[in-house]
Amino acid sequence: MALMDAAITSGAVEKVAPSSSLDRAMSLIEKRYADHALSAQAIADDVNVSLRQLERDFAALGRTIRQEIRRMRVLKAVALLRDPSTARMSITCLAQQVGLSNGSSLARAMAAEGLASPRQHRAAASGVEPEANTRHDSISHRNRQNRSLRRSSSPESLYMAEAALPPTYRASRSAASPKLRHQEERRQ
């Protein structure tokens, strides 16, 4: 009987203080944020509550378990990006230290949290303006030009653009497609 009373009492305590599982989950996320295998189910198992109950606890905060894991990883990454001792580390290496797979996933996570890119955070910490990434900037510029060309292109201008291609390129394209072969024959 005493054992049954103790079980009921302990159950009542957990119902009165549901945030204790939330506190334990938050503590666990802070300790294990760098673990690549950290998941909502793993946290629920370690906290010893059902996944659904943990999801309800996090919903009371207005976010999900995955969002909290991402938030913790981004906070730690920003701290590393601003730390002068990690200035020579690559962004990919920093991302892996906080449990993300690469620099791109870190950039996406930071954008989802409404923060600037990792490169901009690192530059702000050093007080230097980030260099223009000419490779990506030129690709972006080219894509904008091509997009505007495609929108405003008439069939005649497309024909002129096709005619400007090297003959070997046109021949290889026309050999691959019967429609292009027919157009090539009409031109001649």
C-alpha positions as a printed Julia matrix, in Angstrom:
188×3 Matrix{Float64}:
  0.0    0.0     0.0
  2.8    2.42    0.88
  4.45   1.63   -2.42
  1.22   2.42   -4.25
  0.85   5.73   -2.37
  4.43   6.64   -3.28
  3.75   5.9    -6.95
  0.61   8.04   -6.93
  2.4   10.86   -5.14
  5.33  10.82   -7.56
  2.89  10.85  -10.48
  1.08  13.82   -8.99
  4.35  15.69   -8.58
  5.15  15.21  -12.26
  1.71  16.46  -13.26
  2.03  19.52  -11.02
  5.47  20.4   -12.39
  5.46  19.46  -16.08
  8.28  21.9   -16.71
 10.72  19.58  -14.95
 10.81  17.37  -18.06
 11.17  20.51  -20.17
 14.03  21.74  -17.98
 15.75  18.36  -18.23
 15.26  18.36  -22.01
 16.68  21.88  -22.34
 19.65  20.9   -20.2
 20.2   17.8   -22.31
 20.06  19.84  -25.54
 22.62  22.25  -24.14
 24.94  19.4   -23.19
 24.56  17.32  -26.36
 24.02  19.96  -29.08
 27.19  18.83  -30.89
 25.92  15.26  -31.21
 24.92  14.62  -34.84
 22.51  11.9   -33.72
 20.61  14.2   -31.35
 16.91  13.93  -32.16
 13.58  14.63  -30.53
 13.09  10.91  -29.82
 16.55  10.57  -28.26
 15.84  13.52  -25.97
 12.44  12.12  -24.97
 14.04   8.74  -24.21
 16.79  10.32  -22.1
 14.31  12.51  -20.2
 12.08   9.45  -19.75
  8.87  10.96  -21.12
  6.92  10.21  -24.24
  7.82  12.11  -27.37
  4.29  13.53  -27.57
  4.44  14.83  -23.99
  7.75  16.5   -24.68
  6.32  18.03  -27.85
  3.43  19.45  -25.8
  5.87  20.93  -23.28
  7.82  22.63  -26.07
  4.62  23.78  -27.75
  3.87  25.75  -24.57
  7.08  27.68  -25.35
  5.94  28.27  -28.91
  8.56  26.13  -30.64
  9.36  22.55  -31.46
 12.11  20.31  -30.15
 13.94  20.48  -33.5
 13.75  24.28  -33.45
 15.27  24.31  -29.97
 18.11  22.01  -31.06
 18.74  24.26  -34.07
 18.6   27.39  -31.89
 21.17  25.96  -29.48
 23.48  24.93  -32.33
 23.23  28.36  -33.93
 23.95  30.12  -30.61
 27.06  28.0   -30.11
 28.14  28.53  -33.73
 27.79  32.3   -33.43
 29.92  32.21  -30.27
 32.58  30.23  -32.15
 32.42  32.55  -35.16
 33.03  35.56  -32.94
 35.8   33.91  -30.96
 39.23  35.16  -32.17
 40.84  31.8   -31.34
 38.7   30.07  -34.0
 39.26  32.68  -36.7
 41.47  30.35  -38.75
 38.99  27.46  -38.68
 36.8   26.93  -41.7
 33.09  27.51  -41.39
 32.5   23.86  -42.28
 34.71  22.78  -39.39
 32.83  25.09  -37.01
 29.52  23.74  -38.29
 30.63  20.18  -37.59
 31.69  21.15  -34.07
 28.13  22.26  -33.3
 26.49  19.17  -34.78
 25.7   20.36  -38.3
 26.97  18.6   -41.39
 28.57  21.5   -43.29
 28.79  25.25  -43.75
 25.69  25.35  -45.94
 23.56  23.74  -43.27
 24.92  26.26  -40.77
 24.03  29.14  -43.1
 20.5   27.74  -43.55
 20.08  27.27  -39.8
 21.25  30.83  -39.14
 18.88  32.17  -41.79
 16.01  30.22  -40.21
 16.83  31.91  -36.91
 16.82  35.31  -38.62
 20.57  35.87  -38.37
 23.17  36.98  -40.87
 25.39  34.48  -42.65
 28.35  32.83  -40.87
 30.73  34.82  -43.06
 29.12  38.1   -42.03
 29.29  37.16  -38.33
 32.96  36.31  -38.64
 33.66  39.59  -40.46
 31.74  41.57  -37.84
 33.79  39.97  -35.09
 37.05  40.87  -36.79
 35.86  44.36  -37.71
 36.62  43.81  -41.39
 34.12  44.08  -44.23
 33.65  40.71  -45.92
 35.24  40.45  -49.35
 32.96  40.17  -52.32
 32.69  36.58  -53.38
 33.33  37.23  -57.04
 32.68  33.66  -58.14
 29.18  33.56  -56.69
 28.49  37.2   -57.51
 29.37  36.66  -61.16
 27.2   33.53  -61.35
 24.34  35.41  -59.78
 24.84  38.27  -62.24
 24.86  35.86  -65.16
 21.67  34.17  -63.94
 19.91  37.52  -63.68
 20.97  38.37  -67.24
 19.82  35.01  -68.59
 16.52  35.24  -66.75
 15.76  38.65  -68.22
 16.81  37.43  -71.66
 14.47  34.44  -71.44
 11.55  36.62  -70.33
 11.88  39.15  -73.13
 13.13  36.88  -75.89
 11.31  36.68  -79.16
 11.71  33.62  -81.38
 13.91  35.68  -83.7
 16.33  36.69  -80.94
 16.52  33.09  -79.77
 17.3   32.05  -83.32
 20.07  34.67  -83.44
 21.45  33.46  -80.13
 21.4   29.88  -81.4
 23.13  30.95  -84.62
 25.89  32.6   -82.58
 26.83  29.25  -81.02
 29.86  27.45  -82.43
 28.93  25.08  -85.3
 30.28  22.02  -83.47
 28.0   22.75  -80.5
 24.98  23.23  -82.76
 25.79  19.99  -84.58
 26.06  17.99  -81.37
 22.76  19.41  -80.12
 20.94  18.79  -83.39
 22.23  15.21  -83.52
 20.77  14.6   -80.08
 17.29  15.93  -80.84
 15.12  15.34  -83.92
 13.36  18.66  -83.4
 16.67  20.54  -83.33
 17.85  18.56  -86.37
 14.74  19.68  -88.24
 15.35  23.32  -87.26
 18.98  23.04  -88.35
 17.9   21.67  -91.73
 15.42  24.54  -92.18
 18.19  27.09  -91.53
 20.39  25.67  -94.28
